[in-house]
Amino acid sequence: MPLIVCSHLLEHITTAVVMLMMHRHYICKESSVSFRSVTRTARCTCMLEEWKPPLLLVLVGKYPCVVSSATENSLTCKVDPQDSMDIGVAEMVSLTVNNLGNGINTLGNEMDRRFALLPHIDYISPNNGSVTGSTRVTVHGSGFITGSTVVLWLNCNIVSINYTDIVCDTLPNDSQNVDFGVTVKGIAAQCIGSCSFTFSSERTPQVSSVYPTEVRNATMVTINGLGFGEDINDVIIYVGHIELELIDVNDTDVKGNIDPIPAGSYPVSVIVRSKGLAQGFFTLNSPAEATLMTPSGSVVGGTLLLIQGNGFHPTNTRVQVDGAPCPVTAVTPHSIQCITPPSTTAKTATININIPSASYPSLTFSYSETDTPTVTSVLPTTGPSGTNITVSGSGFGLDTSKMTVTIGNATCTIIAASDIQLSCTVGDHWGGTFPLSIPK
């Protein structure tokens, strides 16, 4: 077995030079029988041939160290961390020689037998960007670990980290050259390539106009300026926090589609990822418009209000009638439906519409005795589910699509109706006595 000695604990990033002290490797021949010997004193007639490196396997811990060159007493190999090797941990270096077995490590100092992988930086791309920030940069290297990696002196919001790349968006800065660094688990990464980034106003894109400035429906927005580039994947447009769907990009124009948005005024932002945030302040407005289509209804409530307009929030629209909630049953960007609460008397009430991003003008609604249906009789007054009943009274109207009859919380399906009488079929309900309601 050859004698193998590791030189010392190596602290280079990925290349380890392992010195191997081995006896010469001879090929001995006797008659037609060939065999191998690793000493000069083998009892055979030996013909010394040119030394040839045997097949070598070097491991640092469980990770391979790929041999790039070897002589009879040393070899050079490059550690392959396989995007998972831990940082700063001194791993044992081992050697196996094909057909000869494992090498003996004779170094007396335990740490001299080991190798510790350190993080390193190869380059940053791009290496310059706008003073306005939002340049998306990638720091390429090795040994980066999510949750344990810190970027120093280059203020940026980290987007993602994997073993070889840190992706982050720069923050605004003065025009200057910044030398940055990275630490992993508190260990400083060695800079092998370029570790500097330049903030420059010359890299800043410019916005000169936005058209249109007001939207109500799905709209194509055109932004004019300079420095947008030609790559549609490199550009983002935000209206507030809403990202537009880009349809065309060139160096002076960007076009994108926007759907109806809640009412309010929103700043327009253009980001060219390879450069940064464009300069120029413009806004896009969605006007708060509302018209009440149901001007009056029953004093006892239950009237289905229809409000048409613009900019209603799909999930955060509230309606109040004289301060009481009007429960919303349906909402789109251009319409709201809600059920009026009851009133103590006939009166004119104020309707307020509330969304987070804008204030709407107040509307008026009339609680009217004239619009309040009156029930004088119900026949029969008892029966199982499926019973047809006749309700008599006044003010029912003639449009059955606008009529609703409930008994308790069960719907009574309308069969026929006039302004003074209607017939309906009782729905499923548990037994008991329940009120009949005809909201209008």
C-alpha positions as CSV (number, residue, x, y, z in Angstrom):
1,M,0.0,0.0,0.0
2,P,1.4,3.4,-0.9
3,L,2.2,5.9,1.8
4,I,0.0,9.0,1.5
5,V,0.6,12.3,3.4
6,C,-1.9,15.3,3.2
7,S,0.0,18.5,3.3
8,H,-2.2,20.7,5.5
9,L,-5.7,22.1,6.0
10,L,-6.5,23.9,2.7
11,E,-8.5,27.1,2.9
12,H,-8.9,27.9,-0.8
13,I,-12.4,28.1,-2.0
14,T,-13.0,25.2,-4.4
15,T,-9.5,24.0,-5.5
16,A,-7.6,21.7,-3.2
17,V,-4.0,20.7,-3.9
18,V,-3.4,17.5,-2.1
19,M,0.3,16.4,-1.9
20,L,0.7,12.6,-2.1
21,M,4.0,11.0,-1.2
22,M,4.0,7.6,-2.9
23,H,6.6,4.9,-3.7
24,R,7.3,4.6,-7.4
25,H,4.9,2.4,-9.3
26,Y,6.7,-0.3,-11.3
27,I,5.5,-3.0,-13.6
28,C,7.3,-6.3,-13.1
29,K,7.5,-9.1,-15.6
30,E,8.7,-12.7,-15.3
31,S,8.4,-15.0,-18.3
32,S,4.8,-14.6,-19.5
33,V,3.4,-13.7,-16.0
34,S,2.8,-10.1,-15.2
35,F,2.2,-8.7,-11.8
36,R,2.5,-5.4,-9.9
37,S,4.8,-4.4,-7.0
38,V,5.0,-1.1,-5.1
39,T,8.5,-1.6,-3.7
40,R,12.0,-1.8,-5.2
41,T,12.7,-5.1,-3.4
42,A,10.1,-7.3,-5.0
43,R,11.5,-10.8,-5.7
44,C,11.1,-10.8,-9.4
45,T,12.8,-9.6,-12.5
46,C,11.5,-6.1,-13.0
47,M,11.5,-4.0,-16.1
48,L,11.2,-0.4,-15.1
49,E,8.6,1.3,-17.2
50,E,7.5,5.0,-17.3
51,W,5.5,5.9,-14.2
52,K,1.8,6.2,-14.9
53,P,-0.7,7.7,-12.5
54,P,-3.2,5.1,-11.2
55,L,-7.0,5.8,-11.0
56,L,-7.4,8.1,-8.0
57,L,-10.5,8.9,-5.9
58,V,-10.3,11.9,-3.6
59,L,-13.1,12.8,-1.3
60,V,-13.6,15.8,1.0
61,G,-16.1,14.5,3.5
62,K,-18.6,12.9,1.1
63,Y,-18.0,15.3,-1.7
64,P,-15.7,14.4,-4.7
65,C,-12.5,16.3,-5.4
66,V,-12.1,16.0,-9.2
67,V,-8.4,15.3,-10.1
68,S,-7.1,17.6,-12.7
69,S,-3.4,16.6,-12.7
70,A,-1.2,14.1,-10.8
71,T,2.5,13.1,-10.5
72,E,4.1,10.2,-8.7
73,N,4.1,12.2,-5.4
74,S,1.4,14.9,-5.7
75,L,-2.0,15.6,-7.3
76,T,-4.2,18.6,-7.8
77,C,-8.0,18.3,-7.5
78,K,-11.0,20.6,-7.5
79,V,-13.7,20.2,-4.9
80,D,-17.2,19.7,-6.3
81,P,-19.6,21.0,-3.6
82,Q,-22.6,19.8,-5.6
83,D,-24.5,22.9,-4.5
84,S,-24.9,21.5,-1.0
85,M,-21.6,21.3,0.8
86,D,-21.7,23.1,4.2
87,I,-19.6,26.2,4.7
88,G,-16.8,26.5,7.2
89,V,-16.9,22.8,8.3
90,A,-13.5,21.1,8.3
91,E,-14.1,17.8,6.4
92,M,-11.7,14.9,6.3
93,V,-9.7,14.5,3.1
94,S,-9.4,10.9,1.9
95,L,-7.7,9.1,-1.0
96,T,-8.3,5.8,-2.7
97,V,-5.9,4.4,-5.3
98,N,-7.5,1.9,-7.7
99,N,-6.5,-1.7,-7.0
100,L,-4.3,-0.5,-4.1
101,G,-6.9,0.6,-1.6
102,N,-7.3,3.6,0.8
103,G,-4.4,5.9,1.5
104,I,-2.9,6.3,5.0
105,N,-3.0,9.9,6.2
106,T,0.1,10.3,8.4
107,L,-0.3,14.0,9.3
108,G,-0.1,14.3,13.1
109,N,-2.3,17.4,13.4
110,E,-6.0,16.5,13.1
111,M,-6.9,19.8,11.4
112,D,-4.1,19.4,8.9
113,R,-5.9,16.3,7.6
114,R,-9.1,18.3,6.8
115,F,-10.3,20.9,4.3
116,A,-12.9,23.7,5.0
117,L,-14.9,25.1,2.1
118,L,-15.4,28.9,2.2
119,P,-17.9,30.9,0.2
120,H,-16.7,33.0,-2.7
121,I,-18.0,35.6,-5.2
122,D,-17.2,35.3,-8.9
123,Y,-19.0,38.4,-10.2
124,I,-22.1,40.6,-10.1
125,S,-24.4,41.2,-13.1
126,P,-25.1,43.8,-14.1
127,N,-22.3,45.7,-12.4
128,N,-23.9,49.1,-12.7
129,G,-27.4,50.6,-12.4
130,S,-29.6,53.7,-11.8
131,V,-29.3,55.9,-8.7
132,T,-33.1,55.5,-8.4
133,G,-32.6,51.9,-7.4
134,S,-34.7,48.8,-8.4
135,T,-31.8,47.4,-10.5
136,R,-32.1,43.6,-10.3
137,V,-28.6,42.2,-9.8
138,T,-27.3,38.7,-9.5
139,V,-24.3,37.9,-7.3
140,H,-22.8,34.7,-8.6
141,G,-20.4,32.5,-6.7
142,S,-20.7,29.5,-4.4
143,G,-21.5,28.6,-0.9
144,F,-24.6,30.8,-0.3
145,I,-27.2,29.5,2.1
146,T,-30.7,30.8,2.5
147,G,-31.2,32.3,5.9
148,S,-27.5,32.6,6.7
149,T,-26.3,34.9,3.9
150,V,-25.9,38.7,4.3
151,V,-25.0,41.2,1.5
152,L,-22.8,43.9,2.9
153,W,-22.5,47.6,1.7
154,L,-24.7,47.1,-1.3
155,N,-28.2,48.1,-0.1
156,C,-30.6,45.8,-1.8
157,N,-33.8,43.8,-1.1
158,I,-33.0,40.1,-1.6
159,V,-35.4,38.4,-4.0
160,S,-34.0,34.9,-3.9
161,I,-30.9,32.9,-2.7
162,N,-29.6,29.5,-3.8
163,Y,-26.2,27.9,-3.4
164,T,-24.6,29.8,-6.4
165,D,-26.7,32.9,-6.8
166,I,-28.0,35.9,-4.8
167,V,-30.7,37.9,-6.6
168,C,-31.7,41.3,-5.2
169,D,-33.1,44.7,-6.1
170,T,-31.0,47.7,-5.3
171,L,-32.3,50.6,-3.2
172,P,-31.8,54.3,-4.3
173,N,-28.3,55.6,-3.8
174,D,-26.0,58.5,-4.7
175,S,-23.8,58.3,-7.8
176,Q,-20.8,56.3,-6.6
177,N,-18.9,53.0,-6.8
178,V,-19.7,50.6,-4.0
179,D,-17.4,47.7,-3.1
180,F,-19.7,45.0,-1.6
181,G,-19.2,41.8,0.3
182,V,-21.1,38.7,1.4
183,T,-21.0,36.7,4.6
184,V,-22.4,33.2,5.0
185,K,-22.9,32.0,8.6
186,G,-20.6,35.0,9.6
187,I,-17.8,33.8,7.3
188,A,-16.7,36.5,4.7
189,A,-16.9,35.3,1.1
190,Q,-13.6,35.7,-0.8
191,C,-13.9,37.9,-3.9
192,I,-12.4,36.0,-6.8
193,G,-13.7,38.3,-9.6
194,S,-15.4,41.7,-9.5
195,C,-17.1,42.7,-6.3
196,S,-18.1,46.3,-7.1
197,F,-21.3,48.0,-8.3
198,T,-21.6,51.5,-9.8
199,F,-24.7,53.7,-9.2
200,S,-25.0,56.1,-12.1
201,S,-27.6,58.7,-13.2
202,E,-26.6,57.9,-16.8
203,R,-28.2,54.5,-16.4
204,T,-31.6,55.9,-15.4
205,P,-34.5,55.4,-17.8
206,Q,-36.9,58.4,-18.3
207,V,-40.7,58.7,-18.5
208,S,-42.0,61.7,-20.4
209,S,-45.7,61.0,-20.7
210,V,-48.5,58.6,-19.9
211,Y,-51.7,58.2,-21.9
212,P,-54.5,58.0,-21.0
213,T,-54.5,59.6,-17.6
214,E,-58.0,58.3,-16.6
215,V,-59.4,54.7,-16.9
216,R,-62.8,53.2,-16.3
217,N,-62.7,50.0,-18.4
218,A,-60.0,47.6,-19.6
219,T,-57.5,50.0,-21.3
220,M,-54.2,50.0,-23.1
221,V,-51.8,52.4,-21.4
222,T,-48.9,53.9,-23.5
223,I,-45.8,55.3,-21.8
224,N,-43.4,57.4,-23.7
225,G,-39.8,58.1,-22.6
226,L,-36.2,56.9,-23.1
227,G,-34.0,54.0,-22.1
228,F,-36.6,51.2,-21.9
229,G,-34.6,48.8,-24.1
230,E,-36.0,46.2,-26.4
231,D,-36.5,43.2,-24.1
232,I,-40.1,42.8,-23.0
233,N,-39.0,40.5,-20.2
234,D,-36.7,43.2,-18.8
235,V,-39.5,45.8,-18.2
236,I,-42.3,46.0,-15.6
237,I,-45.0,48.6,-15.3
238,Y,-46.9,49.2,-12.1
239,V,-50.0,51.3,-11.6
240,G,-49.9,51.5,-7.8
241,H,-49.3,47.9,-6.8
242,I,-51.0,46.5,-9.9
243,E,-48.7,45.1,-12.6
244,L,-49.7,45.7,-16.2
245,E,-49.7,43.0,-18.9
246,L,-47.0,44.2,-21.3
247,I,-47.8,44.0,-25.0
248,D,-45.0,46.0,-26.6
249,V,-41.6,47.5,-25.6
250,N,-39.0,49.5,-27.5
251,D,-36.4,52.0,-26.3
252,T,-38.9,55.0,-26.3
253,D,-42.3,53.4,-25.8
254,V,-43.9,50.8,-23.5
255,K,-47.5,49.6,-23.9
256,G,-49.5,47.5,-21.4
257,N,-53.1,46.5,-20.7
258,I,-54.8,47.3,-17.4
259,D,-58.2,45.9,-16.2
260,P,-60.7,48.1,-14.4
261,I,-59.2,49.2,-11.1
262,P,-60.8,50.5,-7.8
263,A,-61.4,54.3,-7.7
264,G,-58.4,56.4,-6.8
265,S,-55.2,58.0,-8.1
266,Y,-52.3,55.7,-8.6
267,P,-48.6,56.5,-9.4
268,V,-47.2,54.9,-12.6
269,S,-43.8,53.2,-12.2
270,V,-41.6,51.8,-15.0
271,I,-38.8,49.5,-14.0
272,V,-36.1,48.3,-16.4
273,R,-34.6,45.5,-14.4
274,S,-31.2,45.7,-16.0
275,K,-31.1,49.5,-15.3
276,G,-33.5,50.5,-12.5
277,L,-36.5,52.6,-11.8
278,A,-37.4,55.2,-14.5
279,Q,-37.5,58.9,-13.5
280,G,-40.7,61.0,-14.1
281,F,-43.8,61.2,-11.8
282,F,-47.1,60.5,-13.5
283,T,-50.5,59.2,-12.2
284,L,-53.4,57.2,-13.5
285,N,-56.8,58.0,-12.2
286,S,-59.9,55.9,-11.8
287,P,-62.8,58.3,-11.0
288,A,-65.2,57.6,-8.1
289,E,-68.6,57.8,-9.8
290,A,-71.9,56.4,-8.5
291,T,-75.6,56.8,-9.5
292,L,-78.5,55.3,-7.5
293,M,-80.8,53.4,-9.9
294,T,-83.4,52.5,-7.1
295,P,-84.4,55.9,-5.7
296,S,-87.1,54.7,-3.2
297,G,-88.3,51.6,-1.4
298,S,-90.1,50.0,1.5
299,V,-90.0,51.6,5.0
300,V,-89.5,48.1,6.5
301,G,-86.4,47.6,4.4
302,G,-85.5,44.7,2.2
303,T,-85.4,46.8,-1.0
304,L,-82.7,45.7,-3.4
305,L,-80.6,48.8,-4.2
306,L,-78.8,49.0,-7.5
307,I,-75.9,51.5,-7.8
308,Q,-74.1,51.9,-11.0
309,G,-70.8,53.8,-11.5
310,N,-67.1,53.1,-11.6
311,G,-64.3,51.9,-9.4
312,F,-66.1,49.7,-6.9
313,H,-63.7,47.4,-5.0
314,P,-64.4,43.7,-5.7
315,T,-63.9,42.6,-2.1
316,N,-63.8,45.7,0.0
317,T,-66.9,47.8,-0.8
318,R,-69.2,48.9,2.0
319,V,-72.6,50.6,1.7
320,Q,-74.5,52.4,4.5
321,V,-78.0,53.9,4.5
322,D,-78.2,56.6,7.2
323,G,-75.2,54.9,9.0
324,A,-76.8,51.4,9.0
325,P,-75.2,48.6,6.9
326,C,-76.7,47.8,3.5
327,P,-75.5,44.2,3.1
328,V,-73.8,43.9,-0.4
329,T,-75.1,40.9,-2.4
330,A,-73.2,41.6,-5.6
331,V,-70.4,43.9,-6.8
332,T,-68.5,44.5,-10.0
333,P,-66.2,47.4,-11.0
334,H,-69.3,49.2,-12.3
335,S,-72.2,48.1,-10.1
336,I,-73.3,47.3,-6.5
337,Q,-76.4,45.6,-5.2
338,C,-77.3,45.7,-1.5
339,I,-80.4,45.1,0.7
340,T,-81.7,48.2,2.5
341,P,-82.1,48.1,6.3
342,P,-85.5,49.0,7.8
343,S,-86.4,52.5,8.8
344,T,-88.6,53.7,11.7
345,T,-90.5,56.1,9.4
346,A,-90.8,57.3,5.8
347,K,-87.9,59.7,5.2
348,T,-85.1,60.6,2.9
349,A,-81.9,58.8,3.8
350,T,-78.2,59.3,2.9
351,I,-76.3,56.5,1.1
352,N,-72.5,56.4,1.6
353,I,-70.2,54.1,-0.4
354,N,-66.8,53.3,1.1
355,I,-63.7,51.7,-0.5
356,P,-60.1,52.0,0.9
357,S,-58.7,54.0,-2.0
358,A,-61.3,56.7,-2.7
359,S,-64.3,58.6,-1.3
360,Y,-67.7,58.7,-3.2
361,P,-70.2,61.5,-3.3
362,S,-73.3,60.8,-1.1
363,L,-76.5,59.6,-2.7
364,T,-80.1,59.9,-1.4
365,F,-82.8,57.2,-1.0
366,S,-86.4,57.7,0.0
367,Y,-88.1,55.3,2.5
368,S,-91.7,55.6,1.1
369,E,-95.0,54.4,2.4
370,T,-96.1,54.2,-1.2
371,D,-93.4,51.8,-2.0
372,T,-94.1,49.6,1.1
373,P,-96.1,46.5,0.2
374,T,-99.0,45.7,2.5
375,V,-100.2,42.2,3.3
376,T,-103.9,41.8,4.3
377,S,-104.2,38.0,4.2
378,V,-102.4,34.7,3.7
379,L,-104.4,31.5,2.7
380,P,-103.9,28.9,3.8
381,T,-102.0,29.8,7.0
382,T,-100.7,26.2,7.6
383,G,-99.4,23.4,5.5
384,P,-96.4,21.3,4.6
385,S,-93.6,22.2,2.2
386,G,-94.9,22.4,-1.4
387,T,-98.2,24.0,-0.4
388,N,-99.5,26.7,-2.8
389,I,-100.5,29.8,-0.9
390,T,-102.3,33.0,-1.9
391,V,-101.1,36.4,-0.5
392,S,-103.4,39.4,-0.7
393,G,-102.7,43.0,-0.1
394,S,-101.4,46.0,-2.1
395,G,-98.2,47.5,-3.6
396,F,-96.8,44.1,-4.9
397,G,-96.1,45.5,-8.4
398,L,-96.4,43.5,-11.6
399,D,-92.8,42.4,-12.3
400,T,-92.3,39.0,-10.7
401,S,-88.5,39.2,-11.4
402,K,-88.4,42.0,-8.8
403,M,-90.6,40.2,-6.2
404,T,-89.3,38.0,-3.4
405,V,-91.5,36.1,-0.9
406,T,-89.9,34.4,2.1
407,I,-91.4,32.4,5.0
408,G,-88.8,32.4,7.7
409,N,-85.7,32.0,5.7
410,A,-87.2,29.8,3.1
411,T,-88.2,31.1,-0.4
412,C,-91.8,30.8,-1.5
413,T,-91.5,30.4,-5.3
414,I,-93.9,32.9,-7.1
415,I,-96.3,31.3,-9.6
416,A,-98.4,34.3,-10.5
417,A,-98.7,37.9,-9.3
418,S,-100.6,41.2,-9.6
419,D,-100.3,44.4,-7.7
420,I,-102.8,43.2,-5.1
421,Q,-102.4,39.4,-5.1
422,L,-99.8,36.7,-5.6
423,S,-99.5,33.0,-5.5
424,C,-96.4,31.0,-4.5
425,T,-95.2,27.5,-3.5
426,V,-93.8,27.1,0.0
427,G,-90.2,25.9,0.1
428,D,-88.6,23.3,2.4
429,H,-88.5,24.4,6.1
430,W,-88.7,22.8,9.5
431,G,-92.0,22.9,11.4
432,G,-93.2,26.0,13.3
433,T,-94.8,29.4,12.9
434,F,-92.8,31.9,10.8
435,P,-93.3,35.5,9.4
436,L,-94.0,36.1,5.7
437,S,-92.0,38.9,4.1
438,I,-92.4,40.7,0.8
439,P,-89.6,43.2,0.4
440,K,-89.7,45.8,-2.3
